[in-house]
């Protein structure tokens, strides 16, 4: 936020702006993309700004009672709201440089943002920039270049969201990240709260410090074929501070 604007006020305005953006994507996406494609084809040497796109769509003519006319009016209202807010809502001098994240040890603290949905969105936005920057500038990588360590990962990769809404963009990025040299360590108190996509793309799973909920243990042990003897061994060693690992051999005490 700009100087003098309290964070809780800024979040409210920012959220309104994002609602306009998401509404464009959901409600007007087909109409918008068709016009944007034609607009780009007419001017292949320039990348359109939001304002130039607004004026282009405002210049289109549709019969007044038509559905396209309603799409146009709605889209112009939403684009107009974004244009009104953008110059005043962000202090771009405080931006987060993707190159700094990739070249230094960077700590991002989200606990001051109490709303999990906003936390999820902000982290998704940052990670999307990192992911896309790596794809565009360096492409596929033969080995690990960066390691992301995510604490309280169940807040970011919520199974309930996946079941309700499908695979999130954040989960999709994690599924593709290692091909571009990005590794992920995800920590959570409850394994069974984590999205299926995250678990499916986690090659090594470790359970530390007791067995937690019964469903967490069951989920953990099902990651690899396990005999009754091995399961009994794990169940009979719930010492606090011990760790168990699921790998290609079998779960065992570390």
Steps between C-alpha positions, in 0.01 A plus 500: 500500500608864450638699792236594757247237393432245778545141391144394597358783286728411211398132513133602473559710187736240355236232551241710317742539212565125489126431498475714185793311348358157585155602374658592165665162480189306596211694354650677196800288408385377159382843391821662630744248350347514152528882491846491654622250238376717215646810666844338528484374140444856378801631694751211513796722594354633824374336817163653593459677830185473707406855399550439128286188528230701679488759220498229235199325656325835558531570127318183395137531389228245578119524471364647824280208612752230408686271739834630368398854595436384857836321507667817375337718765586260781858460383555874466368555853741245641798617297417858598501404868840337462642806322363732770653293781836386362691833507388579855500158664858387438837650578703328230829606660433242771465215256636152562768418242479140382876496442559582868286204604688263270852621582472547878362325804156661531250471785135584434283534811126478437377454858411870533232440235229315694287404200621168352347577161698825474817321619445237234446759231805712588730200516358365173569837339861506620568140406338550158747783432793281607373205295431698183827695529696174515309357202549807283863580585655156551259224396544140610778426747689172545536542876365678806570875500276634778326347798169633634422406861131542586395487863130446582456371146146379568390865502630541143417155361162434657339171408153643560565765233624238257192283554267799463669698221747266330878531474623851580759685293734481799474120502552491124819705533636266764429203273712660226761682708776239519534500121614861528741449791259590780473257793242510779500385861149520650439466875163457668363374829230300322593301191139411422415871456744538210378498140529181300697684232769603749527150647511341154798719408689442825749221442617470861269521800622524859294481820669657804420525871220260578221362286240781509152408387421143401407603146835678462684180589286291266559742215873501570532120511299453179760696302704182459415128504531392860468166674306441821832453682629834375177675597515345847862618530406859418193492726704364791765776485306828545783660698485877493795630300527188283455522126368258240559527128304362206741421218545236231611239754265514801403728789762465771632669810763764428 
